[in-house]
Amino acid sequence: MKQYKLESSDPIREERKDIAEKLAKALYHVNEPDEILIVALREIADYYETLTGLYSVQTIGKDDIRNQGFSPHTLTTEQMREFAGKVTEIITIDSLWEAVDRVSEEYFELPKLRLEIESRYNDFVKQYGRPPLYVSVCLENKSYDNQPWRETLKLSLDIKEGEDDKIYMYFNGFEDMKTWLWSLENDEMSDNVWCYDSPQHQIEFFDEL
């Protein structure tokens, strides 16, 4: 274990020894699994709350933004902190989600959630060095309120024995499939429409059934 030395010309004041121990504990656990390190970092956060008398009553994560129908895919950690700060500035009683909507639209101009289809596809290609072969999407019926369901689409016109009963539709690549999804809303011949209103409806790309 690497040793860390606190460089200070003055001895640590008695009231600061507690935070020094917590910082040392965090450094000690820096190579441990996330759940162990997070406990040590939480103790530092608790120290800050005790020292300042300020306590968090609400946290904001990217899934909260997705739940409001926006895509936070491109937001960095620093931008998420800025986002949370903006929400805190404009929030009023019983209006957390209105504040999230406003910050998403007016301050960050975030795209609607379903536009993540592009970034998620590009992430797959970047990670694996090739386009995906299959995609899982959520559909729902246009004419009545129902629970969305998942269907598997194939991004190839190649029909293979044994998997045909698992495929909802075949497409000539990603662009062909994407055009179909966007067209469902105004397609009078289709009873179904693409559903992508929350993280539970997230589109998923993969290579094997």
C-alpha positions as CSV (number, residue, x, y, z in Angstrom):
1,M,0.0,0.0,0.0
2,K,1.4,3.4,-1.0
3,Q,2.1,5.6,2.0
4,Y,0.7,9.2,2.0
5,K,2.2,12.0,4.1
6,L,0.4,15.1,5.0
7,E,2.7,18.0,4.3
8,S,2.1,20.7,6.8
9,S,4.4,23.0,8.9
10,D,1.8,23.1,11.7
11,P,0.4,20.2,13.7
12,I,-3.1,19.2,12.9
13,R,-5.6,21.0,15.1
14,E,-7.6,18.8,17.4
15,E,-10.9,19.6,15.8
16,R,-9.5,18.7,12.4
17,K,-8.1,15.3,13.3
18,D,-11.5,13.7,12.6
19,I,-11.6,14.8,9.0
20,A,-7.9,13.9,8.6
21,E,-8.7,10.3,9.7
22,K,-11.7,10.2,7.3
23,L,-9.5,11.4,4.4
24,A,-6.9,8.8,5.3
25,K,-9.6,6.1,5.4
26,A,-10.8,7.1,1.9
27,L,-7.2,6.9,0.5
28,Y,-6.7,3.5,2.2
29,H,-9.8,2.2,0.4
30,V,-9.1,3.9,-3.0
31,N,-8.4,0.5,-4.6
32,E,-11.3,-1.3,-3.0
33,P,-14.6,-2.1,-4.7
34,D,-16.9,0.9,-5.3
35,E,-19.3,0.0,-2.5
36,I,-16.5,0.1,0.1
37,L,-15.0,3.3,-1.1
38,I,-18.4,5.0,-1.2
39,V,-18.9,4.3,2.5
40,A,-15.6,6.1,3.2
41,L,-16.6,9.0,1.0
42,R,-20.0,9.2,2.6
43,E,-18.4,9.7,6.0
44,I,-16.6,12.8,4.5
45,A,-19.9,14.1,3.2
46,D,-21.4,13.6,6.7
47,Y,-18.6,15.6,8.2
48,Y,-19.3,18.4,5.7
49,E,-23.0,18.4,6.7
50,T,-22.2,18.5,10.4
51,L,-19.7,21.3,9.9
52,T,-21.9,23.5,7.8
53,G,-25.3,22.6,9.1
54,L,-26.5,22.0,5.5
55,Y,-28.2,18.7,4.7
56,S,-29.3,17.3,1.3
57,V,-33.0,16.4,1.0
58,Q,-32.9,15.5,-2.7
59,T,-30.4,14.1,-5.2
60,I,-30.6,14.2,-8.9
61,G,-29.3,11.4,-11.2
62,K,-29.4,10.9,-15.0
63,D,-32.3,8.5,-14.7
64,D,-34.3,11.3,-13.0
65,I,-33.8,13.4,-16.2
66,R,-34.7,10.4,-18.3
67,N,-37.9,9.9,-16.3
68,Q,-38.9,13.4,-17.5
69,G,-38.4,12.4,-21.1
70,F,-35.0,14.0,-21.8
71,S,-31.6,12.5,-22.7
72,P,-28.7,13.4,-20.4
73,H,-26.4,11.1,-22.4
74,T,-23.8,13.8,-23.2
75,L,-23.7,15.5,-19.8
76,T,-20.4,15.3,-18.0
77,T,-20.0,14.9,-14.2
78,E,-19.3,18.6,-14.0
79,Q,-22.3,19.5,-16.1
80,M,-24.5,17.2,-13.8
81,R,-23.3,19.2,-10.8
82,E,-24.2,22.4,-12.7
83,F,-27.6,20.9,-13.6
84,A,-28.2,20.0,-9.9
85,G,-27.2,23.6,-8.9
86,K,-29.7,25.1,-11.4
87,V,-32.5,22.9,-10.1
88,T,-31.7,24.0,-6.6
89,E,-31.8,27.6,-7.6
90,I,-35.3,27.5,-9.2
91,I,-37.0,24.8,-7.2
92,T,-40.1,25.6,-5.1
93,I,-42.3,23.5,-3.0
94,D,-43.8,20.5,-4.9
95,S,-42.1,21.5,-8.1
96,L,-38.9,19.4,-8.3
97,W,-39.9,17.8,-11.6
98,E,-41.1,21.1,-13.1
99,A,-37.6,22.4,-12.2
100,V,-35.9,19.4,-13.8
101,D,-38.0,20.0,-16.9
102,R,-37.1,23.7,-17.0
103,V,-33.4,23.1,-16.5
104,S,-33.4,20.4,-19.2
105,E,-35.2,22.5,-21.8
106,E,-34.1,26.1,-21.1
107,Y,-30.5,25.8,-19.7
108,F,-29.1,22.7,-21.2
109,E,-31.4,22.3,-24.2
110,L,-31.4,18.5,-23.8
111,P,-32.8,16.4,-26.6
112,K,-35.8,14.1,-26.0
113,L,-35.0,10.7,-24.6
114,R,-35.7,8.7,-27.7
115,L,-32.8,10.6,-29.5
116,E,-30.5,8.4,-27.4
117,I,-30.9,5.8,-30.0
118,E,-28.1,7.5,-32.0
119,S,-25.6,7.7,-29.1
120,R,-26.4,4.2,-27.8
121,Y,-25.8,2.8,-31.3
122,N,-22.5,4.7,-31.7
123,D,-21.4,3.6,-28.2
124,F,-21.9,-0.1,-29.2
125,V,-19.9,0.4,-32.4
126,K,-17.1,2.2,-30.5
127,Q,-17.0,-0.5,-27.8
128,Y,-17.1,-3.6,-30.1
129,G,-15.7,-2.2,-33.4
130,R,-18.7,-3.4,-35.4
131,P,-22.4,-2.6,-35.8
132,P,-24.9,-4.6,-33.7
133,L,-27.0,-7.3,-35.3
134,Y,-30.1,-7.1,-33.1
135,V,-32.0,-4.4,-31.2
136,S,-34.6,-4.6,-28.5
137,V,-37.3,-1.8,-28.5
138,C,-40.5,-1.1,-26.6
139,L,-43.8,-0.8,-28.5
140,E,-47.3,0.1,-27.3
141,N,-50.7,0.2,-28.9
142,K,-51.9,3.5,-30.3
143,S,-55.6,3.1,-29.7
144,Y,-55.8,2.3,-26.0
145,D,-53.8,2.7,-22.8
146,N,-51.7,-0.5,-22.2
147,Q,-48.4,-1.7,-20.9
148,P,-45.5,-1.4,-23.4
149,W,-43.9,-4.6,-24.5
150,R,-40.5,-5.5,-25.9
151,E,-39.8,-6.8,-29.4
152,T,-36.5,-7.9,-31.0
153,L,-35.6,-6.4,-34.4
154,K,-32.8,-7.7,-36.6
155,L,-30.6,-5.2,-38.4
156,S,-30.1,-7.5,-41.3
157,L,-32.3,-9.1,-44.0
158,D,-30.6,-12.5,-43.4
159,I,-33.2,-15.0,-42.1
160,K,-31.7,-17.9,-40.1
161,E,-33.4,-21.1,-39.2
162,G,-34.3,-21.3,-35.5
163,E,-34.3,-17.6,-34.8
164,D,-37.1,-16.4,-37.1
165,D,-39.8,-16.9,-34.4
166,K,-37.9,-14.6,-32.1
167,I,-37.6,-11.7,-34.6
168,Y,-40.4,-9.2,-34.9
169,M,-39.1,-7.5,-38.1
170,Y,-36.0,-7.5,-40.3
171,F,-34.3,-4.3,-41.6
172,N,-31.5,-3.4,-44.0
173,G,-29.3,-1.9,-41.3
174,F,-29.6,0.7,-38.6
175,E,-30.9,3.6,-40.7
176,D,-33.7,1.5,-42.2
177,M,-34.8,0.4,-38.7
178,K,-34.6,4.0,-37.3
179,T,-36.7,5.3,-40.1
180,W,-39.4,2.7,-39.4
181,L,-39.5,3.5,-35.7
182,W,-39.9,7.2,-36.3
183,S,-42.6,6.6,-38.9
184,L,-44.9,4.5,-36.7
185,E,-46.5,7.6,-35.1
186,N,-48.0,8.7,-38.4
187,D,-48.4,5.3,-40.0
188,E,-52.2,4.7,-40.4
189,M,-51.6,1.0,-41.2
190,S,-49.8,0.3,-37.9
191,D,-51.7,-0.2,-34.6
192,N,-48.5,0.2,-32.7
193,V,-46.1,3.0,-31.9
194,W,-42.5,3.3,-30.6
195,C,-42.5,3.8,-26.8
196,Y,-39.5,5.5,-25.2
197,D,-40.7,7.7,-22.4
198,S,-38.6,6.4,-19.4
199,P,-35.4,4.5,-18.6
200,Q,-37.4,1.2,-18.5
201,H,-38.0,1.6,-22.3
202,Q,-34.3,2.1,-23.1
203,I,-33.3,0.7,-26.5
204,E,-30.8,-2.1,-26.3
205,F,-28.3,-3.3,-29.0
206,F,-26.7,-6.7,-29.0
207,D,-25.1,-9.4,-31.2
208,E,-26.6,-12.7,-30.0
209,L,-30.1,-13.8,-29.2
